[in-house]
Amino acid sequence: MSLYKRESGIWWVSIATPSGKRIRCSTETTIKKKAEEFHDKLKAEQWRVNKLEEEPKYIFEDALILYVKDAENVKDKATRKRHATYWRTCFAGKELNTLTTKVIINKVPTHNASTGKPLSNTTQNKYLKSLGRILNLAYQSGYIDKIPYLPKKKEPPVRVRWLTRKQAQTLIANISTEWMKNICLFALLTGARRTEILTMTWDKIDFNNRIALVTNDVAKSGKARSLLLNEEAINVLQNQKGKHHKFIFVSSTGKPLLDINRKTFNLATKRCGIKDFHFHDLRHTWASWHAQAGTPLFTLKELGGWETLEMVKKYAHLNADHLLSHAESVSIYSSR
């Protein structure tokens, strides 16, 4: 059936082009007569492209195929798939050159489809970023002549939550399970991310050179890096020996871990009176301590595996010592 109605009441078309390609898309109308007009227009356009060799008009799915292929080697495939599915429901069958800024902005999701809760500006911008990638790939392939402007929504300031050393010591002391305590210690001492810690294996540890390798298939940036191990980090690893033949951090029963125990972690923060603190903030704490100790931001970027220096600048305010030497350059009564 070339024209059919879905549960929403919207008419959809399904046609085969002269070349054999199948096109399915929404007519965006509940009125059958208008849907029939849309169907006839679409079929005529496809005939002209095939028979009269007119310039083909690429539809959204053509660009989406490029996006899916582009995502094959990307770590966070789930997010890409979710975004691709959403945008397809919005623009299935639409010609790429009809996707203007206004059309796109009107389709940016504002609420979670499952819970109905409002989406943050940050999340909405992530959807826009995905669509921007889809359109950029289309542009590179010659499907469109230009990429529409995609204005981002204003996001809140970057959240940086960190602990003092005394607070960190108290937190560690209040974590009830040994395996969670060791994971938190390692995070504080190396700045490693949760996934990097849980997937860390013994073959990635070089005790002689005091480094732990984070491979590119695990690293968030997709680029391998080394975690530098100080004496305390070495001691944590030494204490893990013999618990598992492959994985370093395991549960109390010796099994590999899929996740941390957030209940245990949150209970420990509650006991310490530490509010608004998450496991990832242990990494922020590690970076903050480095900044306070005078570690150059570029060096910190390399140590933590951030992609750009901009991502590390949020820690810059924690150490203004490098600016103090210039404070006397401007004065009123004293002379130099």
MARPARO-904587 format. One record per residue (C-alpha): residue in three letters; x, y, z. Coordinates in steps of 0.2 Angstrom, whole numbers, padded with zeros to 4 digits, always signed. Example, Ala and Ser with C-alpha at 12.3 -4.5 7.8 and 13.67 -1.06 7.14 Angstrom:
2
ALA+0062-0022+0039
SER+0068-0005+0036
//
This chain:
336
MET+0000+0000+0000
SER+0008+0016-0006
LEU-0003+0027+0006
TYR-0007+0022+0024
LYS-0012+0029+0041
ARG-0003+0026+0057
GLU-0011+0026+0075
SER-0007+0044+0077
GLY-0019+0048+0062
ILE-0005+0054+0051
TRP-0004+0048+0033
TRP+0012+0040+0027
VAL+0018+0036+0010
SER+0028+0021+0004
ILE+0034+0021-0014
ALA+0047+0013-0025
THR+0057+0024-0036
PRO+0061+0020-0054
SER+0078+0014-0048
GLY+0070+0002-0036
LYS+0074+0012-0020
ARG+0060+0012-0007
ILE+0055+0029+0001
ARG+0044+0029+0017
CYS+0040+0046+0025
SER+0027+0055+0034
THR+0015+0067+0024
GLU+0013+0077+0041
THR-0006+0078+0038
THR-0022+0069+0044
ILE-0031+0074+0028
LYS-0031+0061+0015
LYS-0033+0072+0000
LYS-0018+0082+0005
ALA-0008+0066+0008
GLU-0013+0060-0009
GLU-0006+0077-0016
PHE+0010+0074-0007
HIS+0011+0056-0013
ASP+0009+0061-0031
LYS+0021+0076-0030
LEU+0035+0064-0022
LYS+0032+0051-0035
ALA+0033+0064-0050
GLU+0049+0071-0043
GLN+0057+0053-0042
TRP+0052+0050-0060
ARG+0060+0066-0066
VAL+0076+0062-0057
ASN+0077+0045-0065
LYS+0070+0048-0082
LEU+0075+0066-0086
GLU+0092+0065-0076
GLU+0088+0080-0065
GLU+0099+0083-0050
PRO+0094+0071-0037
LYS+0086+0078-0021
TYR+0093+0069-0006
ILE+0082+0064+0008
PHE+0086+0064+0027
GLU+0089+0045+0027
ASP+0103+0047+0014
ALA+0112+0058+0027
LEU+0107+0046+0041
ILE+0116+0032+0033
LEU+0132+0042+0032
TYR+0130+0046+0051
VAL+0127+0027+0056
LYS+0142+0022+0046
ASP+0152+0036+0054
ALA+0147+0030+0072
GLU+0153+0012+0069
ASN+0170+0015+0078
VAL+0163+0028+0091
LYS+0163+0023+0109
ASP+0146+0030+0114
LYS+0136+0021+0101
ALA+0120+0021+0112
THR+0119+0039+0112
ARG+0121+0041+0093
LYS+0108+0028+0090
ARG+0096+0036+0101
HIS+0098+0053+0093
ALA+0098+0046+0076
THR+0081+0037+0080
TYR+0074+0053+0086
TRP+0079+0064+0072
ARG+0072+0051+0060
THR+0055+0052+0067
CYS+0056+0071+0064
PHE+0063+0071+0046
ALA+0060+0054+0038
GLY+0058+0056+0020
LYS+0061+0075+0020
GLU+0072+0083+0007
LEU+0088+0088+0015
ASN+0088+0105+0007
THR+0071+0109+0016
LEU+0079+0108+0033
THR+0081+0126+0038
THR+0086+0133+0055
LYS+0068+0137+0059
VAL+0062+0119+0055
ILE+0076+0111+0065
ILE+0074+0122+0080
ASN+0055+0118+0081
LYS+0060+0100+0082
VAL+0073+0100+0096
PRO+0066+0089+0110
THR+0062+0098+0126
HIS+0055+0084+0136
ASN+0060+0066+0140
ALA+0049+0055+0129
SER+0047+0042+0143
THR+0046+0052+0159
GLY+0039+0069+0152
LYS+0053+0078+0162
PRO+0060+0094+0154
LEU+0077+0091+0146
SER+0091+0103+0151
ASN+0099+0115+0138
THR+0114+0104+0139
THR+0105+0089+0133
GLN+0096+0099+0120
ASN+0112+0105+0113
LYS+0119+0087+0112
TYR+0104+0083+0101
LEU+0108+0098+0090
LYS+0126+0093+0089
SER+0121+0076+0083
LEU+0110+0083+0069
GLY+0125+0095+0065
ARG+0136+0080+0062
ILE+0123+0072+0051
LEU+0121+0088+0040
ASN+0140+0090+0040
LEU+0142+0073+0033
ALA+0129+0077+0020
TYR+0138+0093+0015
GLN+0154+0083+0013
SER+0146+0071+0002
GLY+0138+0084-0009
TYR+0120+0081-0004
ILE+0117+0099+0001
ASP+0126+0115-0004
LYS+0126+0123+0014
ILE+0123+0118+0032
PRO+0110+0128+0041
TYR+0114+0138+0056
LEU+0111+0128+0072
PRO+0110+0140+0087
LYS+0115+0133+0104
LYS+0105+0136+0120
LYS+0114+0144+0134
GLU+0121+0131+0146
PRO+0124+0133+0165
PRO+0143+0136+0171
VAL+0153+0121+0171
ARG+0151+0112+0188
VAL+0167+0109+0198
ARG+0165+0100+0214
TRP+0180+0095+0224
LEU+0186+0090+0241
THR+0200+0095+0253
ARG+0212+0081+0257
LYS+0205+0080+0275
GLN+0187+0078+0267
ALA+0194+0065+0256
GLN+0202+0055+0270
THR+0186+0056+0280
LEU+0176+0050+0265
ILE+0187+0035+0261
ALA+0186+0030+0280
ASN+0167+0030+0279
ILE+0166+0019+0264
SER+0160+0002+0271
THR+0166-0010+0258
GLU+0184-0013+0254
TRP+0183-0014+0235
MET+0173+0002+0234
LYS+0186+0010+0245
ASN+0200+0005+0234
ILE+0191+0011+0218
CYS+0189+0028+0226
LEU+0207+0029+0232
PHE+0213+0025+0214
ALA+0201+0038+0207
LEU+0208+0051+0218
LEU+0226+0046+0215
THR+0226+0045+0196
GLY+0211+0055+0190
ALA+0205+0039+0181
ARG+0186+0039+0175
ARG+0174+0025+0182
THR+0175+0015+0166
GLU+0194+0016+0165
ILE+0195+0009+0183
LEU+0182-0005+0181
THR+0190-0011+0165
MET+0208-0010+0170
THR+0218-0026+0168
TRP+0234-0032+0175
ASP+0242-0033+0158
LYS+0240-0014+0157
ILE+0251-0011+0172
ASP+0269-0007+0171
PHE+0276-0007+0189
ASN+0294-0003+0183
ASN+0289+0013+0174
ARG+0275+0017+0186
ILE+0261+0019+0173
ALA+0244+0011+0169
LEU+0239+0011+0151
VAL+0221+0017+0146
THR+0219+0010+0129
ASN+0210+0019+0115
ASP+0195+0008+0116
VAL+0192+0013+0134
ALA+0197+0031+0134
LYS+0183+0043+0132
SER+0192+0053+0119
GLY+0197+0037+0109
LYS+0215+0041+0112
ALA+0226+0030+0123
ARG+0235+0038+0137
SER+0245+0033+0153
LEU+0240+0035+0171
LEU+0255+0040+0181
LEU+0256+0030+0197
ASN+0263+0038+0213
GLU+0268+0028+0228
GLU+0250+0028+0235
ALA+0243+0022+0219
ILE+0256+0008+0218
ASN+0251+0002+0235
VAL+0233+0001+0230
LEU+0237-0010+0215
GLN+0249-0021+0226
ASN+0234-0024+0238
GLN+0224-0030+0223
LYS+0235-0044+0218
GLY+0228-0061+0219
LYS+0210-0056+0219
HIS+0207-0059+0200
HIS+0219-0066+0186
LYS+0213-0053+0174
PHE+0204-0038+0182
ILE+0212-0027+0195
PHE+0196-0021+0204
VAL+0183-0034+0208
SER+0169-0036+0220
SER+0170-0044+0237
THR+0167-0061+0229
GLY+0180-0059+0216
LYS+0169-0056+0201
PRO+0172-0042+0188
LEU+0162-0026+0190
LEU+0150-0018+0179
ASP+0147-0003+0189
ILE+0152+0005+0206
ASN+0140+0004+0221
ARG+0132+0021+0221
LYS+0122+0017+0237
THR+0138+0014+0247
PHE+0146+0029+0240
ASN+0131+0040+0243
LEU+0129+0034+0261
ALA+0148+0038+0264
THR+0145+0056+0258
LYS+0130+0057+0269
ARG+0140+0051+0285
CYS+0153+0064+0281
GLY+0141+0078+0278
ILE+0147+0080+0260
LYS+0133+0087+0249
ASP+0131+0087+0230
PHE+0146+0075+0227
HIS+0146+0061+0214
PHE+0159+0048+0210
HIS+0165+0058+0195
ASP+0169+0072+0207
LEU+0184+0062+0213
ARG+0192+0065+0196
HIS+0188+0084+0198
THR+0196+0083+0215
TRP+0212+0075+0208
ALA+0213+0089+0195
SER+0209+0102+0207
TRP+0223+0096+0219
HIS+0235+0097+0203
ALA+0230+0114+0199
GLN+0233+0120+0217
ALA+0250+0112+0217
GLY+0255+0122+0202
THR+0254+0109+0188
PRO+0253+0118+0172
LEU+0236+0117+0163
PHE+0243+0110+0147
THR+0252+0096+0158
LEU+0235+0093+0167
LYS+0226+0091+0150
GLU+0238+0077+0145
LEU+0238+0069+0162
GLY+0219+0068+0162
GLY+0216+0064+0144
TRP+0205+0079+0140
GLU+0204+0083+0122
THR+0206+0102+0123
LEU+0214+0114+0134
GLU+0197+0123+0136
MET+0191+0108+0146
VAL+0204+0111+0159
LYS+0202+0129+0161
LYS+0189+0127+0174
TYR+0203+0123+0186
ALA+0213+0138+0182
HIS+0205+0149+0196
LEU+0212+0137+0209
ASN+0230+0143+0206
ALA+0233+0161+0203
ASP+0251+0160+0209
HIS+0258+0162+0191
LEU+0249+0179+0190
LEU+0255+0186+0207
SER+0272+0191+0200
HIS+0263+0204+0188
ALA+0252+0212+0202
GLU+0265+0225+0206
SER+0266+0231+0188
VAL+0252+0243+0191
SER+0253+0255+0206
ILE+0249+0272+0211
TYR+0261+0278+0225
SER+0275+0266+0224
SER+0288+0266+0210
ARG+0298+0251+0203
//
